[in-house]
Amino acid sequence: MNNFEFSNPVKIVFGKGMIARLSALMPESAKVLLVYGGGSIKRNGVYAQVTEALKGFEVTEFSGIEPNPQYDTCMRAVALIREKKLDFILAAGGGSVIDAAKFMAAAVCFAGDPWEILTKGGEIKSALPVGTVLTLAATGSEMNERTVISRAEMDRKLGFASPKIFPLFSILDPEVTYSLPPRQTANGVVDSFIHVTEQYLTYPVNAKVQDAFAEGLMRVIREEGLRVLDEPDNYDVRANLMWAATNALNVWIGLGVPQDWASHRIGYALTVQFGLDHAETLAVVMPGVMTYMLEQKKSKLAQMGAAIFGITEGTEEHRAYQTIDACEAFFRRMGIKTRLHEYGITEFDLDNLAAPVDEIGWKLGEHQNIDSRVVREILALRL
């Protein structure tokens, strides 16, 4: 196991009716920016619960956060925060809304051009406090220190991490996810499953605790993910998926182990250039990364196959390939496409999809051995 330091200060308030606890969690006399997306929180009852709980606070609303939050939208919110001298950001929504809120919190306190936070690793010395009311189990942003922001005019989707942007608290009520469309539910399942594999599916370092937690999460996500489309109002299924998604990316299972994240970085271009949902990009790319990098990943692939899919027969390499097939079959059972041609993407598009890796200067994978040439070859496997 590798050395690590660990601190996660986020207070989680989990369960039915817990949005009513919001006022007790807020700093006294907070001047709040309430951030949300396209209005679904008004249809599913979350908005009414949040605004009721915020009576007595000065609240300014900012809506319209996109599924892939845009830099310019966030900067309009930053201007509003400064104009009204607001001092707390409350995100009510899924991972995109929370990511946007965390970027706003850092940008409003940043002395230089906030774009440099994303492009040059600008140091975050302070940030406004953020709280969240989660409405979609997927990204884990409600309990981590990272965020991803897009800038359409530059064809870029970039992220950063800082301990300054851990939320102060996050409220998780599984009942608010009942009304999600099946596509969003399926996306959340696949997204959280692949968050685990990005941290688990590298090479062994004898981190038994992390492996055990990761394997447990993958089993739960797969089992409950296959149930939730048939039982969308099953509280226990929704609760297990929500808590699993949070734990899939709250730092815990990645402690002391090598991590990959190549599929995420490669997938950014699919979102920017072709508009694929984040989970859709992962379902396409991850099996390609597994296949191309089989030699360096086959030990953990075989371990995963036994723990998650009951694959125990044959050579290690054979079991590794079977595990890749089982993962792709799981994504398809969730209703998510896994091939580029299914989205109208052809070989002629591969150079443009691979180009950002070198343009940004990324060296991807747990061994930093994936450049644009390798990315193109990975994507060619997924046509």
N, C-alpha and C positions, 0 to 999 in steps of 0.2 A: 504494500500500500504506500502511496506517495504521501509526503508531508502536506498538511493543510491547516488553515485557520478557518474557523466557522463562527458566524453570528447571523442570526435571522431574527430581527426585532419585531416582525409583523404580528400584531394581535389578531387572531382569527375568532370570529363570532359566527358560529355555525348552527343552522337549524331553522325550523319553521317559525315564522313570525319574528325573526331576529332583526328585521329592518327597524322595528319599533325601538330597538336599543340605540339607534343612531345618535340621538341627541346626547345620550350619556357618554358616548365615545368621542364626541367633538370637543376640541378646545373651547373653553369658555369665551364668549364674545367673538368667536371666529367670524370673519367676513368671507363668505364662501362663494367660490365659483363652482356651480353645479354643471358638470360636463356630461353630455350624453350624445347618442348617435342620431339615427334617423327617425326616432319617435316610437320605436317599439316599446319603450318603457312606459309610454302612455297607454298602450293597448293591453299590456300584460299586468298592469296594476302597480308596477314598481314606482313609477313617478308619483302616484298618489300617496303611496306609503312613505316615500322619501320626503316629499314636501310637507306632509303632516308631521313627520318627525323633526323637520327643520324649523318648525314654527318658533319664533323667538330669535332666530338668527337672521342676519342680513345676507340675503342670497341673490346672486346674479346668475342667470342661466346662459349657457353656451351650448348650442346643439349643432348637429350636422357633422360630427366626426365620422369620417369615412371608414369602410371595412379595412382598408390599409391607410392608416391616418396620414394625412398630407402635411408636410412641413408648413406650407403657407396657411393652412387652416389653423394649425397650432399657433403660428405667430400672430394671427388675428386675436386669438384668445390671450396670448401674452400681452398684447397691447391693451386689451380690456382689463386684465389684471392690474396693469400699471396705472391705467386711467382711474380706476375705481379704488385703488389701493387695497386690493383683496389680499388675504393672507392664508387662505386654505383652499385646496382644490379637492372636490369630491367627484369621483368618477362613478357614474351609474351605467354599467354596460358590460360588455365582454372585453376581451383582451385588447382590441383596438382602441377602445375608449380609455382604458386604463393606461395603455402605452402612451397615448396622446397626453393624458394628464401628467404622467411622470416626466415626459419631455418638457411640457410647459413649466413644470415645477423647477426644472433645472435651468431652462432658457431664461426665465424671468429674473434669475439671480446671476446670470452669466455676464461677465464684464465685456466680452468681445462679441463677435458674430456667432450666434448660436449654431449656425450651420457647421462651425468648426468642432462643435461637440461630437458630431457624427463623422466628419471627414478627417479630422486631425487629432481626435482623442483629447479635445480640450478639457482641462481639469475642472471637475465640478467641486467647487469649494463650499457651496451651500445650495439649498433648494427649499422651496415652500413645502410644507407638510401636505401629504396626500392621503385621502381615505378612499375606499372603494366599496361599492355595492355590486357584487358580481351577478351577471345575468346569463352567462354562458360558460360552461365548463370546457376549457380548451387549453389556454395558453400558459396558465400558471402565473401570469403577470401580477395577479393579486397578492402574491407572496414572494416575489423576487425583486432583484435590483437591476433589471435590464429592460430595455425598450427598443422597438424598431419603428422607424419613421420613413415614409416615402416622400420623394420629391419628383413629381411627374415630369416637369419640364426638363429635368436633368437625367431622366430614366434611371433613377437611383432609389434603392431601398437599403437603408443602413441602420445599424444598431449601435448601442453603447450600454455600458453597465457602470453603476456607481452605487456604493452603499448609501449615498445621500438620498436616493430615490426609492428605497424600500417604503412601501405604504406604512402609515402609522397604524392603520387597522384595515381589515377587510371583512365585510359581512357576506356570508355564503348561505343563502336560503335555497335549497334544492327545488322547492315548489315553484319558484319563478321560472324554472327552465321547462316546465310542462308544455308551454305554448310554443316552444321553438319549432320552426319548420324542420322536417326530417333531414334536409340537406345540412342545416347548421348543426344539428345534433351529431350527424355522421362525421362532419368535418371536425368537430370537437373531439370525438372518440379517436379518430386517426391522428390528429395533431398531438394529443396527449400521449398516445402509444409511441409515436416516433420521437417525442421528446425523451422518453425513457431510452429508446434504442440509441439515440445520439450519445448518451452518456455511458451506456452499457456495452455497446457492440464495437469494441475496439480490440484490446488484447488483455490477457489476464495479468493482474498485479496482486493477486491473493487478497482482494478486498471482499471478504465473505459477507460482511454486513451490508455493504452497498449492493452487492450482487443479489443478496436475498431480498432486500427491499425492492430492487428494480424488477426482479422476476415476479414478485408478488403483485406489484403494480400492473405489469403487463398482463398477467392472468386476469386480474379484476377488470381491467379496461376491455380486454377481449370478450370475456364472459358477459359482462354487463352491457357492453356495446352492442353485442348481438341481440340482447334482450330488449334494449330500450326502444328500438324502432317498432317493436310489436307492443310494448308496454310503456308508452310515453308518460303515463300518469302514475307509474309505480314509484312511490317516494323512495323506497330503499334502493332501487336501481339508480335513480337520479342522484341520490345522496352519495352512493359509492362512486359514481362517475365524477361527481363534482370534487370530492375529496381526493380521488386518485389523480385527477388532472392538476390539482394544486400541488400535490406531492411530487408529480412528475417533473416539475421545474421550479422547485423552491430551494434549490442549492443542495439539498440533503443527499440525494443519491449520487451526485457528482463529486462529492468530497473524496480527495485522495485517489481518484482514478483518472486515466486518460480519457479525453472526450473528443468527439469527431466534429459534428455540426456542418460537414460538407453539404449534406442534402439541403439544409436550410439555406446556405449561401447560394448554392446553385439554383435553388428554387426561386430566389428573389427575382431573377431575370424573367422567369416564366410569369410571375405576377405582373411585373412592370410592363413587359412587352406584349403579353397575351391576355392579361386580366384573370388568370386562374386564381381561385381561392388558395390561401396558404396551404391548407391541408391537401388540396388537389395536387399542388406542386410536390409535396412530400411523398404522396402515394405513387407518383410517377418516378421520382428521382431515387428514393431510398433503395428500392430493389436493384437499381443500376449500380449504385455505390457498393452495395453488398456483393454483387456479382463481380464487378471489376476489381474490387479490393479483397476478393475471397481469400487469397493466400495469407494476408495479414489479419483477417478477421475470422478465419474458419474455426479456430478453437472456441471463440465466444459464440459464433453462430451455432455450432454443434451443441454447446451448453444451453443456449437459448431454445434450440429445437426440443431438447429433452424436457426442459423446465416448463415451456409454454405450450408446446404442441404434441408432446409425447413421442417425439421422434427419437428412437433409440437403436434402430437397426442399421447396419452397414458401416462403411468407413467414415472417418471424420469428415472427409470431403463430401461424400455422398449425403451425409446428414446435414452438412452446411447448405448444400444446394436445395435439399428438401425444405429446410427452414425458410429460405428465401421464397420458395414457391408458396409455402404456407402463409407467410406474411402478405404476399400479393393477393392470395385468395381471400384473406381476411378483409383487406381493403375493398375488394370487389364485392364481397358480401355486405359490406356497409354501404354499397351503392356508389363507390367512388372509382372513377376511371383510373387506369394505371399505365396507359400508353400515350405517347405524344400524338400519334396520328388520330386518336380519338378526340383531340382538341383542334384538329386541323393543322398541326405543326409537322413540318416536313424536314428532310435533310437540309434543304436550302436555308433553314432558319438556325441551324446549329451554330454557325460561326458567330452570329450576333448574340445568341444565348450564352456562349462561352466567353465572349470578349470582356465582360465586366470583371471577371476574375483577375486578369492581368492589368486592366485599367486601374482597378482599385489597389492592386498589389497584394491580393490575398494568396496565401499558400495554405491550402485547405487540408482537412483530415487530421487524424491524431498524429501522423508523422509529417505533416506539412509537405506532402509530396504530390498534391493535386493542383496542377496549373491549368491554364485554359485548354491546352492540348488534351489533357486527361479528361477534363470536363466534357469536351466535345465527344470523346470516345465513350464516356459514360452515357451521355444523352443519346448517342447513336444506338446503344443497346436498348433504348426505350421507345424507339420509333414504332 
